[in-house]
Amino acid sequence: MPRVDAILDEPALAGSPALRAIKRRFVQEALAELRGRAQKGEAAAAPTAAAVAEQVARRLDGLLVPRPRALINATGVLLHTNLGRAVLSRETAAAMVAAAGACELEFEVESGSRGSRLVWLRPLLAALLGAEDVHVVNNGGAALLLACTALGLPGGVVLSRGQMVEIGDGFRVAEMATAGGAPLWEIGSTNRTHVAEYAAALKGELAGQRAPASAILWAHLSNFQQAGFVHQPGLPELAVVGRERGAPVIADLGSGSLGGLPGGEPTVQEYLAQGADLVTFSGDKLLGGPQAGLLAGSAALVQRCRRHPMARALRPDKTTVAGIHATAIAYATGAEGSLPLRRMIGWSEGQLRERALALARALGWDAGCVRASEATVGGGSLPGDVLPSVAIAVPTAEVTRTARALRRAGVVGRVHAGELWIDLRSVLPEDDTALVAALRGVAGAGSSPTAD
Ligand SMILES: *Cc1c(COP(=O)(O)O)cnc(C)c1O
């Protein structure tokens, strides 16, 4: 193996003395990996110092550009968790930048004294949601954790086995609800749960229970559906049982629609009207704002959450507060149609087809590359809700290779039926110029796919 100092002296790693310590560490890591592979008999010849230096330089270059870099989401999944969920409006992004410096986060300008971080946001959000009060935390998982920890002790939370949802990336509602120490009382079976089982848990009558459960947890099924021989009491029934026993109903809605969207996704206001005492949801799903978690409901319960010591650990930063506030202003002023998610949902198929044809023309591609597609909202909204969409099939015989080249050029498409599709419903028209430039760079000439 080449020596560390010899590698560091190679031209590829020369210069930038400030980076010397990082380079040394990366060279040591590269050598350790090579040694490990050699021991397993995987490596061929010992690498040259120049080759290791090149490899380390490439790695370092990749880390010294500001990341995450911007991408164009042409997957047709409008709220793609891996691509940053809701695209922020220009107004929201500007508000977040404006709050980046010193700002009146916890400061009253008139009196010059200490203020409260959510003092402007709370009344606006509460009015929009029809809730007595609202609290904001770092994300939807944090909202659920805080609600179940602040309201679920000492007796624990009751959750139907039919609602023990895994959202994605191993995130399970039941695990998040209990991570703060509240015991979990599972009731019912996968497909059927009865109101009497909730009542028994609230009386402390379940096997192993020493005290009555403190709260009912209702979890929106989000990304899956049950059909057939199924039964789940609704929120109004649970509200009655909860009220009789003084146990709040916490509803983890996740998606957080405020209404005005196609499809059957429940809204925060509906959940509250149906009897949920506290509803938790994400800021960057159907609300269309930055990552945040919202808790909306009764003033006393929101207050218990806000005053819980854990609230401090989960609080949102100044840019999040500013971004959620800008999003709330859009709803309050009837300008929610300007939120990118709403714009994407609102385009007609005809509008998308016109755009697709214009893009094909700009690229010099045959109009036959335009395809009828189906887009989904994503972000834990109902699995059956699809939106008719339009895609462009990239003329290439090598789908996997072209898809990777396109990703490197900043565009993420979707492979459908052996073709690489650029679904336009998740792409903002202001990105069309950049999209054309990226597509021009990667498409193979001549091998146009056949028309529908
Ligand atoms: C998405 C979701 C969450 C988690 O929210 P994050 O903002 O991703 O932390 C929790 N519960 C439900 C039902 C969800 O759909």
The ligand as an SDF file (V2000), in Angstrom:
LIG
                    3D

 15 15  0  0  0  0  0  0  0  0999 V2000
  -46.1780   11.2390    7.6590 C   0  0  0  0  0  0  0  0  0  0  0  0
  -46.8590   10.7700    8.8830 C   0  0  0  0  0  0  0  0  0  0  0  0
  -46.2250   10.9120   10.1290 C   0  0  0  0  0  0  0  0  0  0  0  0
  -44.8180   11.4520   10.2760 C   0  0  0  0  0  0  0  0  0  0  0  0
  -44.6820   12.7830    9.9330 O   0  0  0  0  0  0  0  0  0  0  0  0
  -43.2150   13.3480    9.5780 P   0  0  0  0  0  0  0  0  0  0  0  0
  -43.4800   14.7790    9.2470 O   0  0  0  0  0  0  0  0  0  0  0  0
  -42.7070   12.5480    8.4440 O   0  0  0  0  0  0  0  0  0  0  0  0
  -42.3810   13.2040   10.7950 O   0  0  0  0  0  0  0  0  0  0  0  0
  -46.9060   10.4790   11.2310 C   0  0  0  0  0  0  0  0  0  0  0  0
  -48.1320    9.9280   11.1450 N   0  0  0  0  0  0  0  0  0  0  0  0
  -48.7600    9.7770    9.9710 C   0  0  0  0  0  0  0  0  0  0  0  0
  -50.1270    9.1470    9.9470 C   0  0  0  0  0  0  0  0  0  0  0  0
  -48.1540   10.2010    8.7930 C   0  0  0  0  0  0  0  0  0  0  0  0
  -48.7810   10.0460    7.6070 O   0  0  0  0  0  0  0  0  0  0  0  0
  1  2  1  0
  2  3  1  0
  2 14  2  0
  3  4  1  0
  3 10  2  0
  4  5  1  0
  5  6  1  0
  6  7  2  0
  6  8  1  0
  6  9  1  0
 10 11  1  0
 11 12  2  0
 12 13  1  0
 12 14  1  0
 14 15  1  0
M  END
$$$$
